[in-house]
């Protein structure tokens, strides 16, 4: 068995080297397939980051009447935090609201002067609520609409943010659905092109396969060298496509960060380089192996 395996590996390498230009073209196609695969991974990272970024930019605020005690507000905050739909709740006291307002309008002399002339803080205490999912804001708003809160709450901003939240939900769904469709389509395209290229490479050796069948070689012995050849294609294509990705990441990263500040593709790639390379290696070898196995079947069943 060891002798047979060593021969299969030897014939696989020999076939790879003998078919120089054909091997190079097959590897080139597989590199394109693996670059598409890498692109899908990075697209999903960017899409997920974009969705998270959009979700973080929206919340609803609850403003309380000026005569409500801080303890009452904190009790409402605690009750909201117990809801599974709520991601976080931030309390902003009247004093904090005034400080934040002054900092935000420090360049406007009229507003600063007006605030200094007031005897009482005109701002209300509030809590800012972020939901686990944009669809949960309606549930949170319904919870705050209970009669028990009527005498405590001055205003809830859900009504004025309702249109923005609905658009956000639609945009998030579009990004997720588009990503899924694009992933399926490009994956199918990459596998189909690679399979046909390897099938062409095997077709060029059809005469050799016929001779091996005439001399009584088993199907496994005939199939083996082509499987080894497919694995070689996959490994080489994975290595090259990985190094092709490095300058591409460096080039596109600043543009992505400009639109989505929370995402730095260079940092992501640096932290996940080994994992991405392993994905490439696994995908490349599996793609090369399966394509070879499927392509050789027609010659083994004649």
MARDOGU-212807 format. One record per residue: x, y negated, z of N, C-alpha, C, O in turn. Coordinates in pm, whole numbers, plus 50000, padded with zeros to 5 digits. Layout:
MARDOGU-212807
SITE     n.X     n.Y     n.Z    ca.X    ca.Y    ca.Z     c.X     c.Y     c.Z     o.X     o.Y     o.Z
SITE       X       Y       Z       X       Y       Z       X       Y       Z       X       Y       Z
...
//
This chain:
MARDOGU-212807
SITE     n.X     n.Y     n.Z    ca.X    ca.Y    ca.Z     c.X     c.Y     c.Z     o.X     o.Y     o.Z
SITE   50083   50121   50000   50000   50000   50000   50086   49874   50000   50056   49776   49931
SITE   50194   49877   50079   50285   49761   50085   50350   49738   49950   50363   49624   49903
SITE   50392   49852   49885   50454   49841   49752   50354   49785   49652   50389   49698   49572
SITE   50230   49834   49657   50127   49786   49565   50099   49637   49587   50085   49561   49491
SITE   50090   49596   49714   50063   49456   49747   50176   49365   49699   50153   49257   49646
SITE   50300   49414   49719   50415   49333   49675   50417   49318   49524   50454   49212   49472
SITE   50376   49423   49452   50370   49415   49306   50261   49317   49261   50280   49239   49168
SITE   50147   49324   49329   50038   49232   49295   50083   49087   49312   50058   49003   49226
SITE   50150   49060   49426   50199   48924   49452   50303   48883   49348   50302   48771   49297
SITE   50392   48978   49316   50496   48951   49215   50434   48921   49079   50475   48825   49013
SITE   50335   49002   49036   50270   48981   48907   50192   48848   48907   50185   48779   48806
SITE   50135   48815   49022   50062   48689   49033   50153   48570   49012   50119   48477   48939
SITE   50269   48571   49078   50367   48462   49061   50421   48460   48918   50438   48354   48859
SITE   50447   48580   48863   50499   48587   48726   50400   48528   48627   50438   48454   48536
SITE   50271   48562   48645   50168   48510   48556   50157   48359   48570   50137   48288   48471
SITE   50169   48310   48693   50162   48166   48718   50275   48093   48646   50253   47990   48583
SITE   50396   48147   48656   50512   48083   48593   50510   48100   48442   50552   48010   48369
SITE   50462   48215   48394   50462   48243   48250   50364   48150   48176   50393   48103   48066
SITE   50251   48125   48238   50150   48038   48176   50170   47894   48225   50080   47836   48287
SITE   50286   47838   48197   50324   47708   48253   50224   47597   48229   50173   47537   48324
SITE   50195   47569   48101   50105   47458   48070   49963   47486   48114   49892   47397   48161
SITE   49921   47609   48099   49786   47645   48142   49773   47634   48294   49671   47589   48346
SITE   49877   47677   48365   49877   47664   48510   49873   47518   48552   49802   47480   48645
SITE   49951   47435   48480   49955   47292   48512   49819   47227   48490   49775   47146   48571
SITE   49752   47263   48381   49620   47205   48353   49517   47251   48455   49430   47174   48497
SITE   49526   47379   48496   49434   47431   48597   49453   47360   48731   49357   47323   48797
SITE   49581   47342   48768   49610   47270   48892   49560   47127   48884   49508   47074   48983
SITE   49575   47063   48769   49528   46925   48751   49377   46915   48775   49329   46824   48841
SITE   49304   47011   48718   49159   47013   48738   49126   47034   48885   49036   46969   48939
SITE   49198   47124   48950   49172   47151   49091   49208   47031   49178   49143   47005   49279
SITE   49312   46957   49137   49346   46834   49210   49229   46737   49204   49193   46676   49305
SITE   49171   46722   49085   49054   46633   49072   48939   46682   49159   48870   46603   49224
SITE   48919   46815   49161   48812   46870   49245   48837   46843   49392   48745   46808   49466
SITE   48963   46858   49434   48997   46836   49575   48994   46688   49611   48961   46652   49724
SITE   49030   46602   49516   49018   46458   49540   48872   46420   49560   48839   46337   49645
SITE   48785   46481   49480   48641   46460   49499   48598   46508   49638   48521   46441   49706
SITE   48650   46624   49678   48619   46679   49809   48666   46584   49919   48593   46559   50015
SITE   48789   46531   49905   48841   46433   50002   48755   46307   50002   48725   46251   50107
SITE   48717   46264   49882   48634   46145   49871   48501   46162   49942   48450   46068   50003
SITE   48444   46283   49934   48318   46310   50002   48334   46301   50154   48249   46247   50223
SITE   48446   46356   50204   48472   46348   50348   48480   46202   50392   48417   46163   50490
SITE   48557   46123   50319   48576   45982   50354   48448   45902   50332   48419   45810   50409
SITE   48372   45936   50227   48245   45867   50205   48150   45889   50322   48084   45796   50368
SITE   48145   46012   50371   48058   46042   50485   48104   45968   50610   48022   45925   50690
SITE   48237   45952   50627   48289   45876   50741   48246   45730   50730   48201   45671   50828
SITE   48261   45673   50610   48224   45532   50588   48073   45514   50604   48028   45418   50666
SITE   47995   45607   50547   47849   45597   50557   47804   45605   50702   47717   45528   50744
SITE   47862   45697   50777   47826   45710   50918   47866   45585   50995   47791   45538   51081
SITE   47985   45531   50964   48029   45408   51029   47940   45290   50995   47911   45206   51081
SITE   47895   45284   50868   47807   45175   50826   47673   45183   50898   47619   45081   50942
SITE   47620   45304   50911   47493   45323   50981   47507   45281   51128   47422   45210   51181
SITE   47614   45327   51191   47638   45292   51332   47653   45142   51349   47600   45083   51443
SITE   47728   45080   51257   47749   44935   51263   47617   44859   51251   47594   44763   51324
SITE   47532   44903   51158   47403   44837   51142   47316   44855   51266   47249   44761   51309
SITE   47318   44974   51323   47236   45000   51441   47282   44918   51561   47200   44877   51643
SITE   47413   44895   51570   47467   44818   51682   47434   44669   51671   47440   44597   51771
SITE   47400   44626   51553   47376   44483   51531   47233   44442   51562   47198   44325   51552
SITE   47149   44537   51599   47010   44504   51625   46967   44557   51761   47008   44666   51803
SITE   46884   44480   51829   46828   44522   51957   46698   44445   51977   46658   44366   51892
SITE   46634   44468   52090   46519   44384   52127   46548   44326   52265   46607   44391   52351
SITE   46505   44204   52284   46526   44135   52410   46393   44113   52480   46291   44087   52416
SITE   46397   44124   52612   46279   44103   52694   46308   43985   52786   46401   43990   52867
SITE   46229   43878   52775   46247   43759   52858   46141   43759   52968   46023   43783   52943
SITE   46186   43731   53089   46097   43736   53206   46059   43596   53251   46133   43500   53230
SITE   45943   43587   53312   45895   43458   53363   45989   43407   53472   46052   43485   53543
SITE   45997   43275   53483   46097   43213   53570   46077   43243   53717   46171   43233   53796
SITE   45954   43280   53757   45928   43306   53899   45947   43452   53939   45918   43490   54052
SITE   45997   43535   53847   46016   43678   53876   46151   43699   53945   46252   43644   53902
SITE   46151   43778   54051   46274   43802   54126   46368   43893   54049   46326   43969   53961
SITE   46494   43884   54083   46595   43967   54017   46573   44115   54046   46597   44199   53959
SITE   46527   44147   54167   46501   44287   54202   46394   44349   54112   46405   44464   54072
SITE   46292   44271   54083   46185   44321   53995   46238   44349   53855   46204   44449   53792
SITE   46324   44259   53807   46383   44277   53673   46473   44400   53671   46470   44478   53576
SITE   46552   44418   53776   46643   44533   53782   46566   44664   53791   46612   44767   53742
SITE   46448   44661   53855   46365   44781   53861   46312   44818   53722   46308   44935   53685
SITE   46274   44715   53646   46229   44740   53508   46345   44793   53425   46328   44884   53344
SITE   46463   44735   53444   46584   44781   53374   46609   44929   53403   46639   45006   53312
SITE   46595   44966   53529   46618   45105   53569   46514   45198   53506   46547   45308   53463
SITE   46390   45152   53500   46285   45236   53441   46308   45254   53291   46280   45361   53235
SITE   46359   45149   53226   46390   45160   53083   46506   45256   53058   46504   45333   52962
SITE   46606   45252   53143   46723   45339   53128   46687   45486   53142   46760   45573   53095
SITE   46573   45514   53206   46531   45653   53222   46463   45710   53097   46442   45830   53087
SITE   46430   45621   53001   46367   45667   52877   46471   45730   52785   46582   45677   52770
SITE   46437   45842   52724   46532   45912   52637   46556   45833   52508   46658   45853   52441
SITE   46463   45744   52474   46479   45665   52351   46580   45551   52367   46626   45494   52268
SITE   46612   45518   52492   46697   45402   52520   46843   45444   52530   46879   45537   52601
SITE   46927   45372   52455   47071   45398   52459   47140   45317   52568   47222   45370   52643
SITE   47107   45188   52577   47168   45102   52680   47076   44983   52709   46997   44941   52624
SITE   47089   44930   52831   47013   44813   52872   47109   44717   52942   47177   44754   53038
SITE   47113   44594   52895   47202   44494   52954   47120   44381   53014   47035   44321   52948
SITE   47146   44352   53141   47074   44245   53211   47153   44115   53201   47274   44113   53225
SITE   47083   44007   53166   47144   43874   53158   47065   43781   53250   46949   43750   53223
SITE   47128   43738   53358   47061   43649   53453   47044   43510   53393   47101   43480   53288
SITE   46966   43426   53460   46945   43289   53411   47077   43212   53409   47104   43137   53315
SITE   47158   43230   53512   47287   43160   53518   47379   43206   53404   47444   43124   53339
SITE   47383   43338   53381   47465   43390   53272   47415   43340   53137   47494   43308   53048
SITE   47284   43334   53123   47226   43285   52998   47265   43140   52973   47292   43101   52859
SITE   47267   43060   53080   47305   42919   53066   47452   42905   53027   47486   42825   52941
SITE   47539   42985   53092   47682   42981   53060   47704   43022   52914   47780   42957   52842
SITE   47638   43130   52871   47652   43176   52732   47602   43073   52633   47661   43053   52527
SITE   47493   43007   52669   47435   42905   52581   47530   42786   52567   47549   42734   52457
SITE   47588   42743   52678   47683   42631   52675   47807   42665   52591   47855   42582   52515
SITE   47857   42789   52606   47974   42830   52528   47941   42834   52378   48023   42795   52295
SITE   47822   42882   52347   47783   42893   52206   47762   42757   52141   47778   42743   52020
SITE   47727   42654   52222   47697   42521   52168   47793   42415   52222   47759   42297   52230
SITE   47912   42459   52260   48009   42367   52319   48051   42256   52222   48093   42149   52265
SITE   48040   42281   52092   48080   42182   51992   47971   42079   51965   47995   41978   51900
SITE   47850   42104   52016   47738   42012   51993   47723   41920   52115   47669   41960   52218
SITE   47770   41799   52101   47772   41704   52214   47632   41671   52263   47611   41652   52383
SITE   47535   41663   52173   47398   41628   52211   47339   41734   52303   47279   41701   52406
SITE   47355   41862   52266   47302   41971   52348   47370   41975   52484   47304   41992   52586
SITE   47503   41959   52486   47577   41961   52612   47530   41848   52704   47509   41870   52823
SITE   47512   41728   52648   47467   41613   52727   47325   41634   52779   47293   41596   52892
SITE   47239   41693   52696   47101   41719   52737   47096   41817   52853   47019   41798   52948
SITE   47177   41922   52847   47180   42021   52954   47229   41961   53085   47181   41998   53193
SITE   47324   41870   53076   47378   41808   53197   47276   41719   53266   47284   41698   53387
SITE   47181   41667   53191   47081   41578   53248   46962   41653   53309   46882   41595   53382
SITE   46952   41782   53280   46841   41861   53335   46866   41896   53481   46978   41927   53520
SITE   46760   41891   53560   46772   41924   53703   46762   42075   53727   46807   42125   53830
SITE   46703   42146   53632   46679   42290   53651   46721   42366   53526   46711   42316   53414
SITE   46768   42488   53547   46806   42576   53436   46681   42610   53355   46589   42671   53408
SITE   46676   42572   53227   46555   42597   53147   46548   42739   53087   46446   42779   53032
SITE   46658   42813   53100   46664   42945   53035   46608   43054   53126   46607   43042   53248
SITE   46561   43159   53062   46499   43270   53134   46594   43389   53145   46680   43408   53060
SITE   46577   43467   53249   46652   43593   53262   46599   43691   53157   46482   43685   53119
SITE   46685   43779   53111   46643   43872   53006   46719   44004   53016   46819   44014   53086
SITE   46668   44102   52945   46742   44227   52927   46746   44257   52778   46647   44238   52707
SITE   46861   44303   52730   46879   44340   52589   46880   44492   52579   46957   44559   52648
SITE   46796   44546   52494   46778   44691   52487   46825   44742   52351   46785   44690   52247
SITE   46910   44845   52354   46951   44915   52232   46893   45057   52236   46901   45126   52337
SITE   46835   45096   52125   46772   45228   52116   46869   45331   52061   46967   45297   51995
SITE   46841   45459   52090   46922   45567   52034   46909   45572   51883   47003   45609   51812
SITE   46791   45536   51834   46761   45538   51691   46668   45420   51660   46581   45390   51741
SITE   46685   45354   51545   46598   45239   51515   46449   45270   51523   46368   45182   51553
SITE   46411   45396   51496   46269   45433   51501   46213   45428   51643   46092   45424   51662
SITE   46300   45428   51741   46256   45431   51881   46213   45294   51934   46153   45285   52040
SITE   46245   45187   51859   46211   45053   51910   46061   45035   51925   46016   44967   52018
SITE   45983   45094   51837   45837   45081   51848   45788   45149   51976   45698   45098   52043
SITE   45846   45263   52011   45808   45334   52134   45844   45250   52257   45767   45242   52352
SITE   45963   45188   52253   46007   45104   52365   45915   44983   52379   45880   44943   52490
SITE   45877   44924   52264   45787   44808   52267   45651   44847   52324   45592   44770   52400
SITE   45602   44964   52290   45475   45012   52345   45485   45032   52497   45391   45003   52571
SITE   45599   45081   52541   45621   45100   52686   45616   44965   52758   45558   44954   52867
SITE   45676   44863   52698   45680   44729   52760   45545   44658   52752   45522   44559   52820
SITE   45458   44710   52669   45325   44648   52652   45224   44697   52755   45106   44663   52748
SITE   45269   44777   52850   45180   44827   52955   45126   44712   53041   45196   44613   53062
SITE   45003   44725   53090   44943   44618   53173   45025   44582   53297   45021   44468   53344
SITE   45100   44681   53350   45177   44656   53471   45286   44552   53449   45333   44490   53545
SITE   45328   44532   53322   45435   44437   53293   45382   44300   53245   45460   44207   53225
SITE   45252   44289   53228   45195   44168   53168   45231   44041   53246   45263   43939   53187
SITE   45224   44049   53379   45249   43930   53462   45398   43904   53485   45434   43803   53546
SITE   45484   43993   53436   45628   43978   53458   45702   43929   53333   45799   43855   53342
SITE   45653   43972   53218   45725   43946   53094   45670   43822   53023   45549   43807   53007
SITE   45760   43736   52984   45723   43615   52908   45716   43647   52758   45623   43605   52690
SITE   45815   43721   52709   45820   43747   52565   45906   43870   52536   46007   43893   52603
SITE   45865   43949   52436   45944   44060   52383   45971   44031   52237   45878   44001   52162
SITE   46096   44039   52195   46133   43997   52058   46107   44104   51952   46144   44087   51836
SITE   46042   44215   51991   46021   44322   51892   45937   44274   51774   45965   44310   51659
SITE   45837   44193   51801   45747   44149   51694   45823   44071   51587   45800   44092   51468
SITE   45914   43982   51628   45987   43902   51530   46100   43982   51464   46147   43945   51356
SITE   46144   44091   51528   46249   44176   51470   46191   44295   51394   46265   44375   51336
SITE   46059   44306   51395   45995   44426   51339   46032   44448   51193   46064   44561   51154
SITE   46028   44342   51114   46061   44353   50970   46206   44396   50950   46236   44482   50867
SITE   46296   44335   51028   46438   44369   51017   46461   44515   51055   46539   44585   50990
SITE   46395   44560   51160   46411   44699   51207   46360   44797   51101   46424   44899   51075
SITE   46246   44765   51040   46192   44853   50935   46287   44861   50815   46308   44967   50758
SITE   46344   44746   50780   46441   44746   50669   46565   44825   50705   46622   44895   50621
SITE   46607   44815   50831   46723   44891   50877   46696   45040   50868   46781   45117   50823
SITE   46577   45082   50912   46541   45225   50905   46545   45273   50760   46597   45380   50731
SITE   46488   45192   50670   46487   45228   50527   46629   45237   50472   46660   45328   50396
SITE   46715   45142   50512   46853   45142   50463   46930   45262   50516   47006   45324   50442
SITE   46911   45294   50644   46979   45409   50705   46937   45538   50634   47021   45622   50603
SITE   46807   45553   50608   46757   45672   50538   46815   45681   50397   46851   45790   50350
SITE   46822   45567   50329   46877   45564   50192   47023   45608   50192   47065   45687   50107
SITE   47101   45555   50287   47243   45591   50295   47260   45740   50321   47342   45806   50257
SITE   47183   45793   50415   47194   45935   50450   47152   46024   50333   47222   46120   50301
SITE   47039   45992   50270   46989   46074   50158   47083   46065   50038   47111   46166   49973
SITE   47130   45944   50008   47221   45927   49895   47350   46004   49918   47405   46066   49827
SITE   47400   45999   50043   47522   46073   50077   47504   46222   50058   47593   46289   50006
SITE   47390   46274   50102   47364   46419   50089   47354   46460   49942   47411   46561   49902
SITE   47281   46382   49863   47265   46413   49720   47398   46405   49648   47432   46492   49568
SITE   47475   46299   49677   47606   46282   49612   47700   46396   49650   47775   46446   49566
SITE   47697   46437   49776   47783   46546   49822   47751   46676   49748   47842   46745   49701
SITE   47623   46709   49738   47582   46833   49670   47619   46828   49522   47673   46924   49468
SITE   47591   46717   49458   47616   46704   49314   47765   46714   49282   47805   46790   49194
SITE   47848   46636   49353   47991   46635   49323   48057   46768   49362   48150   46813   49295
SITE   48010   46830   49470   48064   46961   49508   48034   47064   49399   48122   47142   49360
SITE   47912   47064   49351   47873   47157   49242   47956   47130   49117   48002   47223   49052
SITE   47974   47002   49085   48052   46964   48967   48197   47011   48979   48254   47066   48885
SITE   48256   46989   49096   48395   47028   49118   48412   47179   49107   48506   47227   49043
SITE   48322   47254   49170   48330   47401   49166   48310   47452   49024   48382   47542   48981
SITE   48214   47396   48951   48185   47441   48813   48304   47417   48721   48343   47506   48644
SITE   48361   47297   48728   48475   47265   48641   48594   47355   48673   48661   47406   48583
SITE   48620   47373   48803   48733   47458   48843   48712   47602   48798   48805   47666   48747
SITE   48592   47652   48816   48561   47790   48776   48584   47809   48626   48646   47907   48585
SITE   48534   47718   48546   48549   47730   48400   48695   47719   48356   48737   47784   48261
SITE   48771   47635   48426   48914   47623   48392   48989   47752   48423   49069   47798   48342
SITE   48961   47809   48539   49029   47935   48576   48981   48048   48485   49059   48137   48450
SITE   48854   48046   48447   48804   48148   48355   48876   48139   48221   48905   48241   48159
SITE   48905   48017   48176   48980   47997   48052   49122   48054   48067   49175   48116   47974
SITE   49182   48031   48185   49317   48084   48209   49318   48236   48206   49411   48297   48153
SITE   49214   48297   48261   49205   48444   48262   49175   48496   48121   49224   48602   48082
SITE   49096   48422   48046   49066   48463   47908   49193   48471   47825   49205   48558   47739
SITE   49288   48382   47850   49413   48384   47774   49493   48510   47803   49583   48547   47727
SITE   49459   48577   47915   49528   48701   47951   49441   48825   47927   49469   48932   47980
SITE   49336   48809   47847   49242   48920   47827   49310   49041   47762   49276   49156   47792
SITE   49406   49015   47673   49476   49126   47610   49557   49205   47712   49561   49328   47708
SITE   49623   49132   47805   49700   49197   47911   49609   49280   48000   49645   49389   48043
SITE   49489   49227   48029   49392   49301   48112   49350   49430   48042   49337   49535   48105
SITE   49329   49420   47910   49290   49539   47835   49397   49646   47838   49366   49764   47849
SITE   49524   49606   47828   49636   49702   47833   49641   49769   47970   49662   49890   47980
SITE   49621   49690   48077   49625   49745   48213   49513   49845   48233   49531   49945   48302
SITE   49396   49820   48173   49285   49915   48184   49316   50045   48109   49281   50154   48154
SITE   49384   50031   47993   49418   50150   47913   49515   50242   47985   49507   50364   47972
SITE   49607   50183   48061   49705   50265   48131   49654   50315   48266   49727   50379   48341
SITE   49526   50286   48296   49463   50343   48415   49476   50261   48542   49455   50315   48651
SITE   49508   50134   48532   49519   50050   48651   49381   50033   48714   49281   50019   48643
SITE   49375   50034   48846   49248   50018   48918   49200   49874   48907   49277   49783   48876
SITE   49071   49856   48933   49014   49721   48928   49082   49627   49027   49108   49511   48996
SITE   49111   49678   49147   49176   49595   49249   49316   49553   49204   49359   49440   49231
SITE   49386   49642   49138   49522   49609   49092   49518   49506   48978   49605   49420   48968
SITE   49414   49516   48893   49399   49418   48785   49358   49283   48843   49409   49178   48803
SITE   49264   49288   48938   49212   49165   48997   49316   49094   49083   49319   48971   49085
SITE   49399   49169   49153   49492   49114   49251   49579   48999   49202   49579   48894   49266
SITE   49654   49015   49092   49741   48906   49046   49666   48776   49016   49716   48667   49041
SITE   49544   48790   48963   49466   48669   48932   49417   48601   49059   49408   48478   49065
SITE   49386   48680   49161   49349   48621   49291   49469   48547   49351   49455   48436   49401
SITE   49587   48611   49344   49710   48545   49393   49735   48416   49315   49773   48314   49372
SITE   49712   48422   49185   49731   48304   49102   49633   48193   49143   49671   48076   49149
SITE   49508   48231   49170   49409   48133   49215   49447   48071   49348   49427   47951   49369
SITE   49503   48152   49439   49548   48100   49568   49662   48001   49549   49666   47896   49614
SITE   49754   48033   49460   49867   47942   49430   49815   47810   49376   49859   47702   49416
SITE   49719   47819   49282   49657   47697   49230   49602   47612   49344   49625   47491   49351
SITE   49529   47678   49433   49464   47608   49543   49563   47542   49638   49543   47427   49679
SITE   49669   47613   49673   49768   47559   49767   49841   47438   49707   49854   47334   49772
SITE   49887   47453   49583   49960   47343   49519   49868   47222   49500   49909   47108   49525
SITE   49744   47246   49456   49649   47137   49434   49617   47066   49566   49601   46944   49570
SITE   49607   47144   49675   49577   47085   49807   49689   46993   49852   49665   46884   49903
SITE   49813   47038   49835   49929   46957   49877   49937   46828   49796   49955   46720   49851
SITE   49924   46841   49663   49936   46722   49578   49821   46624   49604   49843   46504   49616
SITE   49700   46676   49612   49583   46587   49631   49591   46516   49766   49545   46402   49778
SITE   49648   46582   49867   49662   46519   49998   49755   46399   49990   49727   46293   50045
SITE   49867   46416   49920   49962   46305   49909   49913   46196   49813   49952   46080   49825
SITE   49828   46235   49718   49766   46134   49632   49673   46045   49715   49660   45926   49688
SITE   49610   46105   49815   49513   46032   49897   49577   45922   49981   49513   45821   50009
SITE   49702   45941   50023   49766   45847   50117   49770   45705   50062   49724   45614   50131
SITE   49824   45679   49941   49824   45541   49891   49683   45488   49862   49658   45368   49874
SITE   49592   45578   49823   49454   45536   49797   49391   45482   49926   49323   45379   49924
SITE   49413   45553   50037   49362   45508   50167   49420   45372   50202   49348   45282   50247
SITE   49551   45357   50182   49616   45229   50212   49560   45114   50130   49553   45001   50177
SITE   49518   45144   50006   49467   45040   49918   49324   44999   49953   49293   44880   49960
SITE   49236   45099   49977   49094   45068   49998   49061   45029   50141   48958   44966   50165
SITE   49147   45066   50235   49116   45042   50377   49086   44896   50409   48986   44870   50477
SITE   49167   44798   50364   49137   44658   50397   49001   44611   50345   48934   44532   50410
SITE   48960   44661   50227   48832   44621   50170   48716   44679   50250   48615   44612   50272
SITE   48731   44804   50295   48626   44866   50377   48615   44794   50512   48505   44767   50560
SITE   48731   44764   50572   48732   44695   50701   48669   44556   50691   48608   44508   50786
SITE   48685   44493   50574   48629   44359   50555   48476   44364   50565   48415   44272   50618
SITE   48415   44471   50513   48269   44482   50515   48220   44552   50642   48112   44521   50693
SITE   48299   44646   50692   48260   44719   50814   48378   44712   50911   48462   44801   50911
SITE   48385   44608   50994   48501   44588   51083   48527   44704   51178   48640   44723   51223
SITE   48422   44782   51208   48440   44892   51302   48518   45009   51242   48559   45099   51316
SITE   48539   45009   51111   48606   45121   51045   48743   45079   50993   48755   44983   50917
SITE   48845   45151   51035   48980   45134   50980   49022   45269   50925   49059   45359   51000
SITE   49016   45283   50792   49041   45412   50730   49184   45460   50753   49208   45580   50762
SITE   49279   45367   50762   49418   45408   50786   49433   45472   50923   49503   45572   50939
SITE   49366   45414   51022   49370   45472   51157   49300   45607   51157   49351   45704   51214
SITE   49183   45613   51092   49110   45740   51087   49193   45849   51019   49201   45961   51068
SITE   49254   45813   50905   49333   45911   50832   49454   45955   50913   49488   46074   50915
SITE   49521   45859   50982   49635   45895   51064   49598   45988   51178   49674   46080   51210
SITE   49481   45965   51239   49438   46049   51352   49390   46186   51306   49393   46282   51383
SITE   49345   46196   51181   49285   46322   51134   49359   46382   51015   49303   46465   50943
SITE   49485   46342   50994   49560   46387   50876   49572   46539   50871   49551   46600   50766
SITE   49607   46600   50983   49626   46746   50986   49494   46816   50956   49490   46912   50879
SITE   49387   46768   51017   49256   46831   50996   49212   46817   50850   49160   46912   50792
SITE   49233   46699   50791   49196   46678   50651   49278   46768   50560   49225   46825   50464
SITE   49409   46780   50589   49494   46867   50507   49450   47013   50517   49448   47085   50417
SITE   49415   47057   50637   49368   47195   50654   49238   47217   50578   49219   47322   50516
SITE   49147   47119   50582   49024   47129   50504   49056   47144   50355   48998   47226   50285
SITE   49152   47062   50309   49193   47068   50170   49249   47206   50135   49216   47265   50032
SITE   49335   47254   50223   49401   47383   50200   49298   47497   50195   49304   47583   50107
SITE   49207   47495   50290   49104   47600   50294   49014   47591   50172   48986   47692   50106
SITE   48968   47469   50141   48878   47451   50027   48948   47490   49896   48888   47554   49810
SITE   49075   47451   49883   49150   47482   49762   49172   47631   49742   49150   47683   49633
SITE   49214   47701   49848   49240   47845   49836   49110   47923   49816   49107   48018   49738
SITE   49005   47884   49886   48876   47953   49869   48822   47929   49728   48773   48022   49664
SITE   48833   47804   49681   48786   47773   49546   48864   47850   49441   48805   47906   49348
SITE   48996   47855   49455   49079   47928   49360   49053   48078   49364   49046   48144   49260
SITE   49037   48131   49485   49013   48275   49501   48878   48316   49444   48870   48410   49364
SITE   48771   48246   49484   48637   48281   49437   48624   48264   49286   48563   48347   49218
SITE   48683   48157   49234   48676   48135   49089   48745   48248   49014   48696   48293   48910
SITE   48859   48294   49065   48932   48403   49001   48854   48534   49009   48845   48608   48911
SITE   48797   48561   49128   48722   48686   49147   48601   48690   49055   48575   48792   48990
SITE   48527   48579   49048   48406   48575   48963   48444   48580   48815   48379   48649   48737
SITE   48549   48508   48776   48588   48502   48636   48641   48634   48583   48622   48665   48465
SITE   48705   48714   48667   48765   48840   48623   48661   48952   48615   48687   49056   48554
SITE   48544   48931   48676   48444   49039   48684   48401   49087   48545   48384   49207   48525
SITE   48384   48996   48450   48335   49036   48317   48434   49129   48247   48393   49210   48164
SITE   48563   49117   48280   48663   49202   48215   48677   49337   48285   48729   49432   48227
SITE   48629   49345   48409   48641   49470   48484   48521   49561   48463   48524   49678   48501
SITE   48414   49508   48401   48293   49587   48384   48259   49611   48237   48146   49643   48201
SITE   48359   49595   48153   48337   49622   48011   48338   49772   47986   48320   49815   47872
//
